[in-house]
């Protein structure tokens, strides 16, 4: 559950009513600057899984893979071998494979959590674009 804010206090959800309204500026700030502290990356061994971070869209087209194995969410549904990067929640790989927009958003968050400087910068730009997009408001 997202913390609601009292009048005069910034928060991710505004207003006392259940559900409130989303504070997009606070959400963006948390995703870019706070998620890596709230959900630090947990790397593991080589495994089969679903590509994430810079190995998934939209960053996959912008960043050269190089010789190192890509980050993957461990999953029997995955077809790529790479180093394990623990997802934010255990069912993330299944949910991401069903919803391309969700997949991109979660992969961008992983690039922010675990990426190098350039990967993080590109992920921040892409995340900001998606949070401002009109179709995001409808999701």
matplotlib code that plots the C-alpha trace (Angstrom):
import matplotlib.pyplot as plt

x = [0.0, 1.3, 1.6, -1.0, -0.1, -1.7, -2.4, 0.9, 2.9, 4.3, 3.5, 3.0, -0.8, -2.6, -5.8, -7.3, -9.9, -9.0, -7.1, -6.5, -4.8, -1.3, 1.3, 3.3, 6.2, 6.7, 6.4, 9.0, 11.4, 11.0, 11.4, 14.6, 16.2, 14.7, 13.9, 17.6, 17.7, 14.3, 14.9, 18.7, 19.7, 20.5, 22.7, 23.1, 24.6, 24.2, 20.7, 18.0, 15.5, 13.7, 16.0, 15.8, 17.5, 19.6, 19.0, 15.3, 13.4, 13.6, 17.3, 18.3, 18.4, 20.4, 23.1, 25.6, 25.5, 29.2, 30.7, 29.2, 26.1, 22.9, 20.8, 17.8, 14.9, 15.2, 12.3, 11.5, 9.6, 12.8, 15.0, 18.1, 21.0, 22.5, 23.2, 20.3, 18.9, 16.2, 12.9, 11.1, 8.5, 8.6, 5.8, 7.4, 8.6, 5.2, 3.4, 5.9, 5.6, 1.8, 2.0, 4.7, 4.2, 4.7, 7.7, 9.4, 8.7, 10.1, 13.1, 13.8, 13.6, 16.1, 18.4, 18.1, 18.7, 21.6, 22.9, 26.1, 26.0, 25.0, 22.4, 20.8, 20.7, 19.0, 16.6, 15.7, 15.0, 12.8, 11.0, 10.2, 8.8, 6.6, 5.3, 4.4, 2.7, -1.1, -1.7, 0.1, -2.7, -5.2, -3.3]
y = [0.0, 3.4, 5.9, 8.6, 12.2, 14.5, 18.1, 19.9, 16.6, 15.2, 11.6, 9.2, 9.3, 12.6, 12.9, 11.1, 9.1, 5.5, 5.3, 9.1, 10.6, 9.7, 12.3, 11.8, 14.1, 12.2, 8.8, 9.8, 11.1, 7.8, 5.6, 7.4, 8.2, 5.9, 2.5, 1.4, 2.0, 0.5, -2.5, -3.0, -5.2, -8.9, -10.5, -14.3, -17.1, -17.7, -19.1, -19.2, -16.4, -13.4, -10.5, -7.3, -3.9, -3.1, -6.5, -5.8, -3.1, -0.2, -0.1, -3.2, -1.2, 1.6, -0.3, -2.7, -6.1, -6.7, -10.0, -10.3, -12.3, -10.2, -9.7, -12.0, -12.6, -16.3, -18.1, -21.4, -19.2, -17.5, -18.5, -16.4, -17.4, -14.7, -13.6, -13.7, -10.4, -10.8, -9.2, -6.7, -9.5, -13.2, -13.1, -10.2, -12.4, -13.9, -10.6, -8.8, -11.5, -10.8, -7.0, -5.3, -1.9, -3.4, -5.3, -2.1, -0.2, -3.0, -3.4, 0.3, 0.1, -2.7, -0.6, 2.1, -0.4, -2.3, -0.4, 1.5, 5.2, 5.4, 2.7, 4.5, 7.8, 6.3, 4.4, 7.6, 9.4, 6.5, 6.3, 10.0, 9.8, 6.9, 8.6, 11.7, 9.8, 10.2, 6.5, 5.9, 7.8, 5.3, 2.2]
z = [0.0, -0.9, 1.9, 1.9, 2.7, 5.1, 4.0, 3.5, 3.5, 0.2, -0.5, -3.3, -2.9, -2.1, -0.2, 2.8, 0.8, 0.0, -3.2, -3.3, -6.4, -7.6, -6.9, -10.2, -9.2, -5.9, -7.7, -10.3, -7.6, -5.7, -8.7, -9.9, -6.5, -3.9, -5.5, -5.5, -1.7, -0.9, -3.2, -3.5, -6.4, -5.5, -8.0, -8.2, -10.2, -13.9, -14.7, -17.3, -17.1, -18.6, -19.6, -17.6, -17.2, -20.2, -21.7, -22.3, -24.2, -24.4, -23.4, -25.4, -28.6, -27.0, -25.2, -26.6, -24.8, -24.7, -23.7, -20.2, -19.5, -19.3, -16.2, -16.0, -13.7, -12.8, -14.5, -16.2, -18.7, -19.7, -22.7, -22.0, -19.8, -17.7, -14.2, -11.8, -10.7, -8.1, -9.2, -7.0, -6.4, -7.1, -9.8, -11.7, -14.6, -15.2, -15.0, -17.2, -19.9, -20.0, -20.2, -22.4, -20.8, -17.3, -18.6, -19.9, -16.7, -14.5, -16.7, -16.5, -12.7, -12.7, -14.9, -12.2, -9.4, -10.9, -14.0, -14.7, -14.9, -18.6, -18.2, -15.2, -17.1, -20.1, -17.9, -16.1, -19.4, -20.6, -17.3, -17.3, -20.9, -19.9, -16.7, -18.8, -21.6, -21.7, -22.1, -18.8, -17.0, -18.3, -16.9]

ax = plt.figure().add_subplot(projection="3d")
ax.plot(x, y, z, "-o")
ax.set_aspect("equal")
plt.show()
